[in-house]
Amino acid sequence: MLEIQKKYTLSCLPSDNPYLTDGWQPCDTEWTASTPDLKVIGDIPKDLNGVYLRNGHNQIHASLGKYHPFDGDGMIHGVYFENGKATYRNRFVRTTGFLAEAAAGKSLWPGIIEPRRAVRRGWGSIGAMKDNAGTDVKVHAGRALAAMSQCSEAYRLDPITLDTLGPDPTWSRVLGERGICSHFKVDEHNQDLMFFNFGEQPPYFNYGVINAANQLVHYEPIELPNATWPHDLGMSEHYCVIHDLSMFFDPEGLKKGQHRLRFFRDRPARFGVIPRYGKSQDVKWFEGIPCTVLHLANTYEVGDEIVMEGGIKTNPVPDLSALPKEGYARMNAMLSLDLQKTRMHRWRFNMKTGQTLEEDLDDEVTEFPMINGRTRGRPNRYVYNALIKPKWQLDGLKKYDWKTGKTQRWQAPNGCFVSEAPFASRDGAVEEDDGYLVTFITNLNSGRGECAIFNARDISTGPICTIVLPGHIPMGAHADWTSATALKSQPA
Ligand SMILES: [Fe+2]
């Protein structure tokens, strides 16, 4: 099968914005395409069964003000694997904002860096953006849930057809406009979903749990001194770790309606360890070196300690003084993961002594850590990250083995960029790294996207199989793997 479902006119193009061109150029077509009508280089493993989903921001309309790569409409690209066959689909998440702009034929909401242009109420932590649902996607209770980093209604999609099913009819009404933030966590051992949201008005942060039966069973405001700017949430077997970091909107500016993200380099990072079903007064706070954190690899418990591993940034705002105020140089500098020098780091929070111990795990700049989902919340040995090129481009993969200290790496060819590459267990696998990494490749040389499959035990030799997709796939945000077994076991 090779079908165009819908074609769009992208009035955001042409553009000189670096996040609308080259690897970031949005795609204009929704496809359904399956083998054998897709070219396959190598063999699709028959013991790789499930669905790989990747979200990303895919702008359609000319933006109100300057476009930022977190603004575009969420588009899910997915490949469903079954017994050596594959089907690719990509679909916009049809959010309320998406539908309203489609009806108007133009942008109705500004983006994250120009909220003052808003003329109507929006969604999320700023309250001015469109609910683009474009950052994260994970499967829970038989549905894929797409959410954005600045909080929004989480949109449900069929995880295979990618049809939008709308916000959950029960719990999304309770959460209201704040909704949930990207990087909610699903415990694969019991299907609890832990989430948070945040905003500029008290309560600045809420924490909650949705259980396997898709019921909101816990929702608590967490007391914080000021509005914060978290991105991820640690999840261990019995606890979650709340992030109150050193980078947030300047509180003085916020009082005047200004959104100036500042790094307060003398303000320690704060991490709140809360029992999975705990309340604000149960949070045990720990301090760490001033930093901000986008993405965690894992959080787990060892004796009296909660151990959290992820990418730390201790100097996240590069020197902008020499850069012109106009143009895209400042936005590029703020978004360049290489300039932020993100590196793998470990925090150990001692629940008895209240002490935090920290150590860097690597000097190299890497991001988007992925692990075997069965080890999420439990001690793990392996982590799979993306290598970073300037301007937020992912140009390879790196595997860490914490037990031996050894690493493996694979460098993508020139003009090719990877997406976040989740680990997919081989059917019947017992050992932690017995499986595959699945990712999309944005290939600027051919103009055609690819789905690449790596042997997770040896990524250095490159993909063992590449499926050539019918159209361009822009670089994007977060990805998820759900096995066929898990899909079947979850009642939708
Ligand atoms: Fe993220």
Boltz pocket constraint, residues with backbone or C-beta under 6 A from the ligand:
constraints:
  - pocket:
      binder: B
      contacts: [[A, 135], [A, 149], [A, 182], [A, 183], [A, 231], [A, 294], [A, 295], [A, 478]]
      max_distance: 6.0
